[in-house]
Amino acid sequence: MEDGQDAKIVVDGLNAWYGSVQALRDVSLTILDRKVTAVIGPSGCGKSTFIRCLNRMHEVAPHTRVQGKVTLDGQDIYAPGVDPVTIRRRVGMVFQRPNPFPTMSIFDNVAAGLKLGGLAPKAYLADIVEKALRQAALWDEVKYMLKRNGTALSGGQQQRLCIARALAVEPEVLLMDEPCSALDPITTLAIEELLQELSREYTIIIVTHNMQQAARVSDKAAFLFMGEDRTGFLVEYGDTKEIFTNPKDPRTEGYITGRFG
Protein backbone atom coordinates (compact mmCIF):
# COMPACT_ATOMS: atom_id res chain seq x y z
CA MET A 1 0.00 0.00 0.00
CA GLU A 2 1.24 3.46 -0.88
CA ASP A 3 2.04 5.95 1.86
CA GLY A 4 -0.91 8.04 2.95
CA GLN A 5 -3.48 5.82 1.24
CA ASP A 6 -5.88 3.82 3.37
CA ALA A 7 -7.31 0.41 2.66
CA LYS A 8 -11.10 0.41 2.34
CA ILE A 9 -11.67 -3.21 1.32
CA VAL A 10 -9.21 -6.05 1.76
CA VAL A 11 -9.90 -9.26 -0.15
CA ASP A 12 -7.96 -12.31 1.03
CA GLY A 13 -8.15 -15.71 -0.68
CA LEU A 14 -11.62 -15.15 -2.16
CA ASN A 15 -13.26 -18.15 -3.83
CA ALA A 16 -16.81 -18.20 -5.22
CA TRP A 17 -19.05 -20.90 -6.64
CA TYR A 18 -22.33 -21.23 -8.53
CA GLY A 19 -23.44 -24.68 -7.46
CA SER A 20 -20.50 -26.99 -8.20
CA VAL A 21 -18.92 -24.56 -10.69
CA GLN A 22 -16.12 -22.44 -9.26
CA ALA A 23 -16.19 -18.89 -10.64
CA LEU A 24 -13.29 -17.32 -8.69
CA ARG A 25 -10.11 -18.80 -7.24
CA ASP A 26 -7.91 -17.32 -4.51
CA VAL A 27 -8.35 -13.64 -5.36
CA SER A 28 -6.48 -11.30 -2.99
CA LEU A 29 -6.12 -7.53 -3.30
CA THR A 30 -6.55 -4.27 -1.41
CA ILE A 31 -8.99 -1.59 -2.58
CA LEU A 32 -7.89 1.90 -1.59
CA ASP A 33 -10.26 4.44 -0.06
CA ARG A 34 -11.59 7.20 -2.35
CA LYS A 35 -9.92 5.82 -5.44
CA VAL A 36 -11.39 4.36 -8.64
CA THR A 37 -10.43 0.73 -9.20
CA ALA A 38 -11.15 -0.82 -12.60
CA VAL A 39 -11.72 -4.58 -12.88
CA ILE A 40 -10.87 -5.76 -16.40
CA GLY A 41 -10.63 -9.09 -18.18
CA PRO A 42 -12.31 -11.23 -20.85
CA SER A 43 -15.97 -12.25 -20.65
CA GLY A 44 -16.65 -15.03 -18.18
CA CYS A 45 -13.57 -14.51 -16.03
CA GLY A 46 -15.57 -13.61 -12.91
CA LYS A 47 -15.48 -9.80 -12.88
CA SER A 48 -19.15 -9.36 -12.00
CA THR A 49 -19.01 -12.25 -9.54
CA PHE A 50 -16.04 -10.59 -7.86
CA ILE A 51 -17.74 -7.27 -7.21
CA ARG A 52 -20.98 -9.01 -6.16
CA CYS A 53 -18.94 -10.74 -3.44
CA LEU A 54 -17.90 -7.33 -2.10
CA ASN A 55 -21.42 -6.46 -0.91
CA ARG A 56 -22.81 -9.98 -0.44
CA MET A 57 -24.98 -9.80 -3.55
CA HIS A 58 -23.46 -13.07 -4.77
CA GLU A 59 -25.34 -15.04 -2.12
CA VAL A 60 -28.69 -13.70 -3.39
CA ALA A 61 -28.49 -16.14 -6.33
CA PRO A 62 -29.48 -19.73 -5.50
CA HIS A 63 -26.86 -22.41 -4.75
CA THR A 64 -23.98 -19.95 -4.42
CA ARG A 65 -21.09 -20.09 -2.00
CA VAL A 66 -18.20 -17.85 -0.95
CA GLN A 67 -14.99 -18.82 0.81
CA GLY A 68 -12.23 -16.51 1.97
CA LYS A 69 -12.23 -13.16 3.67
CA VAL A 70 -13.51 -9.73 2.66
CA THR A 71 -13.06 -6.91 5.15
CA LEU A 72 -14.65 -3.47 4.97
CA ASP A 73 -12.80 -1.00 7.22
CA GLY A 74 -11.38 -4.02 9.02
CA GLN A 75 -14.74 -5.77 9.53
CA ASP A 76 -15.19 -9.23 8.01
CA ILE A 77 -18.42 -8.83 6.04
CA TYR A 78 -18.97 -12.62 6.00
CA ALA A 79 -18.51 -13.06 9.75
CA PRO A 80 -21.39 -14.67 11.68
CA GLY A 81 -23.96 -12.11 12.77
CA VAL A 82 -23.08 -9.51 10.13
CA ASP A 83 -26.27 -8.21 8.48
CA PRO A 84 -25.95 -8.39 4.67
CA VAL A 85 -28.54 -5.61 4.29
CA THR A 86 -26.30 -3.27 6.28
CA ILE A 87 -23.33 -4.26 4.12
CA ARG A 88 -25.30 -3.53 0.93
CA ARG A 89 -26.24 -0.14 2.32
CA ARG A 90 -22.57 0.66 2.89
CA VAL A 91 -21.51 -0.84 -0.45
CA GLY A 92 -23.99 0.29 -3.10
CA MET A 93 -24.30 -1.07 -6.62
CA VAL A 94 -25.14 0.28 -10.07
CA PHE A 95 -25.88 -2.35 -12.69
CA GLN A 96 -25.06 -2.71 -16.37
CA ARG A 97 -28.41 -1.55 -17.71
CA PRO A 98 -30.32 1.33 -16.15
CA ASN A 99 -33.04 -0.18 -13.97
CA PRO A 100 -35.27 2.53 -12.50
CA PHE A 101 -38.31 1.13 -10.73
CA PRO A 102 -40.92 1.29 -13.52
CA THR A 103 -43.94 2.22 -11.40
CA MET A 104 -42.20 5.01 -9.47
CA SER A 105 -41.60 8.69 -10.06
CA ILE A 106 -38.14 10.16 -10.34
CA PHE A 107 -38.41 11.35 -6.73
CA ASP A 108 -39.61 7.99 -5.42
CA ASN A 109 -36.89 6.13 -7.32
CA VAL A 110 -34.22 8.09 -5.48
CA ALA A 111 -36.03 7.86 -2.14
CA ALA A 112 -36.82 4.13 -2.43
CA GLY A 113 -33.89 2.85 -0.37
CA LEU A 114 -34.39 5.51 2.28
CA LYS A 115 -38.07 4.65 2.69
CA LEU A 116 -37.50 0.90 2.66
CA GLY A 117 -34.82 1.08 5.34
CA GLY A 118 -36.50 3.80 7.38
CA LEU A 119 -33.30 5.77 7.03
CA ALA A 120 -34.66 9.31 6.85
CA PRO A 121 -37.52 11.23 8.45
CA LYS A 122 -40.12 12.33 5.90
CA ALA A 123 -39.26 15.98 6.50
CA TYR A 124 -35.71 15.44 5.22
CA LEU A 125 -36.52 13.26 2.21
CA ALA A 126 -36.72 16.13 -0.27
CA ASP A 127 -33.34 17.49 0.82
CA ILE A 128 -31.67 14.08 0.57
CA VAL A 129 -33.21 13.38 -2.85
CA GLU A 130 -32.03 16.76 -4.14
CA LYS A 131 -28.51 16.18 -2.79
CA ALA A 132 -28.30 12.74 -4.43
CA LEU A 133 -29.57 14.07 -7.77
CA ARG A 134 -27.04 16.91 -7.60
CA GLN A 135 -24.25 14.42 -6.86
CA ALA A 136 -25.36 12.40 -9.89
CA ALA A 137 -25.33 15.59 -12.05
CA LEU A 138 -29.03 15.16 -12.79
CA TRP A 139 -30.79 17.75 -10.63
CA ASP A 140 -30.82 20.59 -13.15
CA GLU A 141 -32.39 18.31 -15.77
CA VAL A 142 -35.19 16.88 -13.62
CA LYS A 143 -35.92 19.37 -10.81
CA TYR A 144 -39.20 20.51 -12.42
CA MET A 145 -40.40 16.98 -13.26
CA LEU A 146 -39.75 14.96 -10.11
CA LYS A 147 -43.25 13.44 -10.24
CA ARG A 148 -42.74 12.02 -13.74
CA ASN A 149 -42.05 8.32 -14.14
CA GLY A 150 -38.35 7.46 -13.98
CA THR A 151 -38.61 5.39 -17.16
CA ALA A 152 -39.55 8.56 -19.10
CA LEU A 153 -35.92 9.69 -18.92
CA SER A 154 -33.29 8.98 -21.58
CA GLY A 155 -30.92 6.02 -21.11
CA GLY A 156 -28.12 8.19 -19.79
CA GLN A 157 -30.46 10.03 -17.44
CA GLN A 158 -31.85 6.72 -16.19
CA GLN A 159 -28.35 5.52 -15.38
CA ARG A 160 -27.62 8.71 -13.47
CA LEU A 161 -30.96 8.26 -11.70
CA CYS A 162 -29.80 4.81 -10.61
CA ILE A 163 -26.53 6.34 -9.40
CA ALA A 164 -28.53 8.92 -7.43
CA ARG A 165 -30.66 6.11 -5.95
CA ALA A 166 -27.48 4.35 -4.80
CA LEU A 167 -26.01 7.56 -3.38
CA ALA A 168 -29.15 8.55 -1.46
CA VAL A 169 -28.51 5.97 1.28
CA GLU A 170 -25.00 7.42 1.70
CA PRO A 171 -22.84 4.40 0.91
CA GLU A 172 -19.10 4.39 1.46
CA VAL A 173 -18.33 2.28 -1.62
CA LEU A 174 -19.96 2.28 -5.06
CA LEU A 175 -19.76 -0.83 -7.23
CA MET A 176 -20.46 -0.28 -10.93
CA ASP A 177 -20.93 -3.23 -13.29
CA GLU A 178 -20.39 -2.05 -16.89
CA PRO A 179 -22.37 1.15 -16.19
CA CYS A 180 -21.78 2.61 -19.66
CA SER A 181 -22.17 -0.46 -21.88
CA ALA A 182 -25.70 0.53 -22.99
CA LEU A 183 -24.90 4.23 -23.43
CA ASP A 184 -23.75 6.35 -26.37
CA PRO A 185 -20.22 7.89 -26.38
CA ILE A 186 -21.33 11.38 -25.27
CA THR A 187 -23.34 10.02 -22.34
CA THR A 188 -20.49 7.66 -21.48
CA LEU A 189 -18.11 10.61 -21.23
CA ALA A 190 -20.57 12.37 -18.90
CA ILE A 191 -20.70 9.30 -16.63
CA GLU A 192 -16.89 9.07 -16.64
CA GLU A 193 -16.60 12.71 -15.59
CA LEU A 194 -19.15 12.02 -12.87
CA LEU A 195 -17.05 9.10 -11.57
CA GLN A 196 -14.02 11.36 -11.25
CA GLU A 197 -16.11 13.81 -9.24
CA LEU A 198 -17.64 11.12 -7.01
CA SER A 199 -14.26 9.55 -6.22
CA ARG A 200 -13.50 12.56 -4.03
CA GLU A 201 -16.10 11.23 -1.58
CA TYR A 202 -16.56 7.55 -2.42
CA THR A 203 -14.51 4.45 -3.08
CA ILE A 204 -15.50 3.28 -6.59
CA ILE A 205 -14.98 -0.12 -8.21
CA ILE A 206 -15.95 -0.36 -11.87
CA VAL A 207 -16.13 -3.41 -14.10
CA THR A 208 -15.49 -2.46 -17.72
CA HIS A 209 -14.65 -4.11 -21.04
CA ASN A 210 -13.57 -0.73 -22.40
CA MET A 211 -9.80 -0.43 -22.02
CA GLN A 212 -9.81 3.27 -22.90
CA GLN A 213 -12.39 3.85 -20.21
CA ALA A 214 -10.38 1.91 -17.62
CA ALA A 215 -7.29 3.95 -18.51
CA ARG A 216 -9.20 7.24 -18.31
CA VAL A 217 -11.15 6.84 -15.09
CA SER A 218 -9.25 4.52 -12.76
CA ASP A 219 -6.37 4.88 -10.34
CA LYS A 220 -5.89 1.13 -9.90
CA ALA A 221 -6.60 -1.78 -12.24
CA ALA A 222 -7.12 -5.47 -11.57
CA PHE A 223 -6.83 -7.94 -14.46
CA LEU A 224 -8.80 -11.17 -14.05
CA PHE A 225 -8.30 -14.13 -16.36
CA MET A 226 -9.55 -17.71 -16.68
CA GLY A 227 -7.58 -20.85 -16.01
CA GLU A 228 -7.94 -24.02 -18.04
CA ASP A 229 -10.75 -25.09 -15.71
CA ARG A 230 -12.64 -21.86 -16.62
CA THR A 231 -12.16 -20.48 -13.11
CA GLY A 232 -11.34 -16.77 -12.80
CA PHE A 233 -8.24 -15.63 -10.98
CA LEU A 234 -6.27 -12.43 -10.48
CA VAL A 235 -3.30 -12.10 -12.83
CA GLU A 236 -2.14 -8.60 -11.99
CA TYR A 237 -3.14 -5.62 -9.86
CA GLY A 238 -1.53 -2.21 -9.51
CA ASP A 239 -1.52 1.42 -10.60
CA THR A 240 -3.50 1.77 -13.81
CA LYS A 241 -0.73 3.67 -15.55
CA GLU A 242 1.74 0.90 -14.73
CA ILE A 243 -0.66 -1.88 -15.76
CA PHE A 244 -1.32 -0.21 -19.11
CA THR A 245 2.21 0.91 -19.97
CA ASN A 246 4.40 -1.70 -18.30
CA PRO A 247 2.40 -4.83 -17.41
CA LYS A 248 4.35 -7.53 -15.60
CA ASP A 249 2.48 -10.49 -17.10
CA PRO A 250 2.32 -11.21 -20.86
CA ARG A 251 -1.34 -12.17 -20.50
CA THR A 252 -2.11 -8.67 -19.24
CA GLU A 253 -0.27 -7.12 -22.16
CA GLY A 254 -2.05 -9.42 -24.61
CA TYR A 255 -5.47 -8.45 -23.29
CA ILE A 256 -4.81 -4.71 -23.09
CA THR A 257 -3.40 -4.58 -26.62
CA GLY A 258 -6.35 -6.52 -27.99
CA ARG A 259 -4.53 -9.70 -29.00
CA PHE A 260 -7.25 -11.68 -27.25
CA GLY A 261 -10.40 -11.16 -25.17
C-alpha angles and dihedrals in degrees: 000000000000120000114271094014119112128214113242100175126018117194115196123184095335117188125175134187139192101206106307093340115099112218101177132029127199099326114179127174143128122242113209123226117258094004131115113242118192120207110205136174143111123303114284097023094117103261095136091041089053096055092042087059089057093068100025094254090128091072091057089076115079122262095012128143138188128200127183133042133297117179126191111198087341096310118120102232091200095051117123112273096023110133110231091205090060090049091051089051090054093042108044127192137215115194134219097260122040107259111184113172101266098217096047135087122241089260094049092047091059093041095046097097092044093052094043093051096038087235101146136036112245091246091063099043095093092051093049093047091050092048092050092048090049091050089051090050090240105104098091091052098049108024093106095045105046092133093057119103113271091229090063089075125093119263093261092047090049091054091050088048088056089049089051090049090054093046095049093076089053101240122189095216130037120204115198121190109199091318094177102041093102095042134092120248096260093050090044090056090051091053091048091052088049091053091054089052094046093049088072087071106019140048106239129198116186129188111208140165089197108096093191089053093049090050092048102046109028136082094192131028131201119197115206122191138176127252124217089272089058091248117140121236138170114263101174140356130182147096109343093231091054094045092051099041104030111017115182096213124060090220090061091050091047092053096044093049092049099247088132141357 
